Amino acid sequence: MPSCELHQQISALSMHLAGKVLNQELQDWLNQEHGVGSNTWREIEQSCRDGVTEGWLCQYEAEGIRYGRIFKPTAELHGFSVDVVDMNDLAGPHHRHPAGEIDLVMPVDAEARFDGHAAGWVVYESGSSHYPTVSGGRALILYLLPAGSIEFTR
């Protein structure tokens, strides 16, 4: 199954994230150690692009957003679930992160931004909320959610 490679890549990364406080310090560390140009970045980005092209990622669509939960939280993923979305110049549904959220921003279009961030990692603290927004073109976003915890608001 093609997703096995992505599962292994996320498992190798998430062992460094387990038990960490989700905050700016973690975001800075991720961008320094696993950011744009790193082996981690290149491997995960390529797996995500391949998955979208091959149809096993982002297989659902609603309101212009292609999405899919690829992995539920497991011990192998150190308690993180993994979702990938494909967005192009739009805002997604408002949601809250009870335990925080770690996002990998992978622009498809060079000028694409996620919540104002270019390519790289973005970390949201526990209790934060937002309308996830891609501007400036198309981007893939990989979400790591502790315990798969997310609350969509109305």
C-alpha positions as CSV (number, residue, x, y, z in Angstrom):
1,M,0.0,0.0,0.0
2,P,1.5,3.4,-1.0
3,S,0.5,5.0,2.4
4,C,3.0,2.7,4.2
5,E,5.9,4.9,3.3
6,L,4.1,8.0,4.6
7,H,3.2,6.2,7.7
8,Q,6.9,5.3,8.3
9,Q,7.9,8.9,7.7
10,I,5.3,10.3,10.1
11,S,6.2,7.7,12.7
12,A,9.9,8.6,12.6
13,L,9.0,12.3,13.0
14,S,6.3,11.9,15.6
15,M,8.6,10.1,18.0
16,H,10.3,13.5,18.4
17,L,7.0,15.2,19.0
18,A,5.4,12.9,21.5
19,G,4.9,14.6,24.9
20,K,6.1,18.0,23.7
21,V,4.2,21.2,24.4
22,L,2.7,22.6,21.2
23,N,4.0,26.1,21.0
24,Q,6.2,28.6,19.2
25,E,9.4,26.9,20.5
26,L,8.3,23.6,18.9
27,Q,7.4,25.4,15.6
28,D,10.9,26.9,15.5
29,W,12.5,23.6,16.2
30,L,10.5,21.8,13.5
31,N,11.4,24.5,11.0
32,Q,15.1,24.3,11.9
33,E,15.5,20.6,12.1
34,H,12.8,19.3,9.7
35,G,12.0,22.4,7.6
36,V,12.0,23.2,3.9
37,G,15.0,21.5,2.2
38,S,15.5,18.8,4.9
39,N,15.2,15.1,4.1
40,T,12.1,14.9,6.3
41,W,10.5,17.8,4.4
42,R,11.3,16.4,1.0
43,E,10.2,12.8,1.8
44,I,6.9,13.8,3.4
45,E,6.1,16.4,0.6
46,Q,6.8,13.9,-2.1
47,S,4.7,11.2,-0.4
48,C,1.8,13.7,-0.1
49,R,2.1,14.9,-3.7
50,D,2.2,11.2,-4.9
51,G,-0.7,10.4,-2.7
52,V,-2.9,13.1,-4.2
53,T,-1.9,12.2,-7.7
54,E,-2.5,8.5,-7.1
55,G,-5.8,9.2,-5.4
56,W,-5.2,7.7,-1.9
57,L,-4.9,11.2,-0.3
58,C,-7.5,13.9,-0.3
59,Q,-10.1,11.5,-1.8
60,Y,-13.1,13.4,-0.4
61,E,-14.3,16.9,-1.3
62,A,-16.6,19.4,0.3
63,E,-17.0,23.1,-0.4
64,G,-13.9,23.2,-2.6
65,I,-11.6,21.5,-0.1
66,R,-10.2,18.1,-0.9
67,Y,-9.4,16.2,2.3
68,G,-8.9,12.9,4.1
69,R,-7.8,11.4,7.4
70,I,-5.1,9.1,6.3
71,F,-4.2,7.7,9.7
72,K,-6.0,7.5,13.0
73,P,-4.0,8.1,16.2
74,T,-2.0,5.0,17.1
75,A,1.0,4.0,19.2
76,E,3.1,3.8,16.1
77,L,2.3,7.4,15.3
78,H,2.8,8.3,19.0
79,G,-0.8,9.3,19.5
80,F,-1.1,11.6,16.5
81,S,-3.7,11.4,13.7
82,V,-2.8,12.5,10.2
83,D,-5.0,14.4,7.9
84,V,-4.1,16.0,4.5
85,V,-6.1,18.8,2.8
86,D,-5.7,20.3,-0.6
87,M,-6.9,23.9,-0.7
88,N,-6.8,26.7,-3.2
89,D,-7.5,30.3,-2.2
90,L,-10.2,29.7,0.4
91,A,-11.0,29.4,4.0
92,G,-12.1,26.2,5.6
93,P,-14.5,25.6,8.4
94,H,-13.8,27.1,11.8
95,H,-12.4,24.6,14.3
96,R,-10.8,24.4,17.7
97,H,-7.7,22.5,18.7
98,P,-8.3,21.0,22.2
99,A,-4.8,19.6,22.3
100,G,-3.2,21.7,19.6
101,E,-2.3,21.1,16.0
102,I,0.9,20.7,14.0
103,D,0.7,21.6,10.3
104,L,3.1,21.1,7.5
105,V,2.5,23.7,4.8
106,M,3.4,22.4,1.3
107,P,2.6,25.1,-1.4
108,V,1.8,23.7,-4.8
109,D,1.8,27.3,-6.1
110,A,4.9,29.2,-5.1
111,E,3.0,32.2,-3.5
112,A,0.5,30.0,-1.6
113,R,0.2,30.7,2.1
114,F,-1.5,28.9,4.9
115,D,-2.8,31.3,7.6
116,G,-0.2,33.7,6.3
117,H,2.6,31.2,6.5
118,A,4.8,30.1,3.6
119,A,6.2,26.6,3.2
120,G,7.2,25.0,6.6
121,W,5.7,24.0,9.9
122,V,3.0,25.9,11.8
123,V,2.1,24.9,15.4
124,Y,-1.1,25.9,17.1
125,E,-1.3,25.7,20.9
126,S,-3.9,23.8,22.9
127,G,-7.2,25.6,22.9
128,S,-6.5,27.7,19.8
129,S,-8.9,28.0,17.0
130,H,-9.1,29.4,13.5
131,Y,-10.6,29.3,10.0
132,P,-7.8,27.5,8.1
133,T,-7.1,29.7,5.1
134,V,-5.0,29.2,2.0
135,S,-4.3,32.4,0.0
136,G,-2.1,33.1,-3.0
137,G,-2.8,29.8,-4.8
138,R,-3.0,26.1,-4.0
139,A,-1.3,24.3,-1.1
140,L,-1.3,20.9,0.6
141,I,-1.5,20.9,4.4
142,L,-0.6,17.9,6.5
143,Y,-2.2,18.1,10.0
144,L,-1.0,16.2,13.0
145,L,-3.6,16.2,15.8
146,P,-2.7,14.8,19.3
147,A,-5.2,12.0,19.9
148,G,-7.0,13.1,16.7
149,S,-8.7,15.8,18.7
150,I,-10.5,18.5,16.8
151,E,-13.8,20.4,17.4
152,F,-15.6,21.9,14.5
153,T,-17.7,24.9,15.5
154,R,-20.9,26.2,13.9
